[in-house]
Amino acid sequence: MAEQNISRRKLMIGAGVALCAPSLVRAQSTDLNGVRRNATSFISQHWQDHFDDLGKAAIVADTTSRALHYWNADGTDYRVYPTSVPATEELTKRGYTKITRKKVGPDWTPTASMMERFPDYKYMPPGPDNPLGTHAMYLDWPNYIIHGTHDTRKIGRRSSDGCIGLYNEKIEELFALCPIGTQVRIL
């Protein structure tokens, strides 16, 4: 009987969380194989903690929780996306920037620092092997991009060389929402 009451409490608490925190429910995602991934460990963010105003739109990429938070210009649309983040602290750049350019079907050229570490890296045209996936949003920091990935194992991990990566279907969605000039903060 006590076990049954504990189970009911857990169920009620879980239902209460879902009712009180719709952003957590939206944060759950389905990967390419139809498997649900629980993203409720993301910490909810408030744009006012990061920006004076929303401008055209706003993004906070939290490298600790490995989540990207998006708000539209009037704050009525808040979305959370699971991400990959830089593999090491040395590769992580934090601060304020903005989206300066967007490209569907980006090509990829390894940076000079990548070539030092991985001399076999070569230029890649758009396509299924390209590490930038299907869409890329370039920041005003050289060599830092918010982009997709074909390698879905990277999402939720420290796996990039400095960029913020999303599932291809999620970067396509975010790409459509973000105008050039969207302000970005990387934490």
C-alpha positions, 0 to 999 in steps of 0.5 A: 500500500505504501508503495502504491501511494509513493507511485501515485505521488510520483505520477502526480508530481510528474503530471504537475511538472508537465502542466506547470512547465510546458517548455520542459515538455517542448524540450523533449525531442524525437531523434531520427529513429523515432526514439524519445529523448528526455531533455527535462534536465535543461535549466529554464532560462529567462531572456531578461537575465542575458539581454536588455531587450529581445531585438530581432530575436535572441539565443542563449547557448548553455554549454553546461546543460548542452541546450540552446534557448530561443526567443522570438522578438516579442517573447511569445515563442520560447523554444529549447533545443538539445545541442552538442557543445565544444569538446574542451574548455580551450575550444569554448568561446563565451560571450555575446555575438550575433548571427551575421549570415545563414546558409542552407547546404553549407560547405566545410573547410577545417580551420588552421587549428583543426589542421594542426591537430588533424592534418588529414582533414580536408574541405567537404562540399555540402552533403551527408558527410559534411560536419555542418549538416544541412543548415548553418548560421554563422556568428560574427566570431570567426569560425564559430557557427550554430549548425546541424549535424548528420552524426546524431550521436554528438547531440548532448555531448562535448564533441565539437571544435567550438561550434554549437550543433543541433539535430538537422531537423532542429537546425532547419526549424531554428534557421527559419525562425532566426533573422540575420542580426539575432543576438546570441550569448554563449554561456 
